[in-house]
Amino acid sequence: MMQSRPVDMRHETGLFISLEGIDGSGKSTQAQLLAEALRGLGHRVLLTREPGGSPGAEEIRRLVLEGEAERWSPETEILLFTAARRDHLEKTIRPALARGDVVITDRFADSTRMYQGIRRGTGADLRAMVDDLHTRMIGVEPDLTLLIDIDAETGHSRAVSRAASCAGAEQRFEDMGTALQARMRAGFLALARQEPRFAVIDGARSPAEVAADVLATTLTKLA
């Protein structure tokens, strides 16, 4: 019986940046501002998102972000997110990196490690499942991960207000409450302490102040 091997998805050119954080942290705004700033400095930039970023992954996005909070089990979500991520890598991220672009993605595998990997209880088995699938099917991490950090209460309030203004679409994780957001925040910060690719940015400031730190950190990495 043949043994499966980790997929080699390394890239040799370009720069791969992810923005992470709990819902309502402002990471999507910061991803957009960073892309605009880098383009203004002459860089070729691809701005994308997860789940999504390719036609197939966008179809999966509708499955996982809409509907009742308990629509899918964490195990099923892990499989769906991994499938979306693989398509995103094949169709969008890898070609852009091969061109030498700066790729900025609003969420990547760290969100799956948090939201599905530790959503229930300690989540040790689920986190191991996330990491194993990531090794086998994805095989790449961002060069830089910008964690926009904000307290759970503020983040959840912002996320719920945003979802309400969009007629309730893509609201599954907001419906899970502040306690989940607090657990996710603690998990993100713990992961940031373990992984040198992380830079933690204080999100409890004006968007312009946060954007200045995000850009400075990115330019240091580019240099």
Buried (B, 14 or more C-beta within 10 A) or exposed (E): EEEEEEBEBEBEEBBBBBBBBBBBBBBBBBBBBBBEBBEEEEBEBBBBBBBBBBEBBBEBBEBBBEBEEEEBEBEEBBBBBBBBBBBBBBBBBBBBBEEEBBBBBBBBBBBBBBBBBBBEEEBEEBBEBBBEBBEEBBBBBBBBBBBBBBBBEBBBBBBBEBBEEEEEEBBBBBBBEBEBBBBBBBBBEEBBEEEEBBBBBEBBBEEEEBBBBBBEBBEEBBE
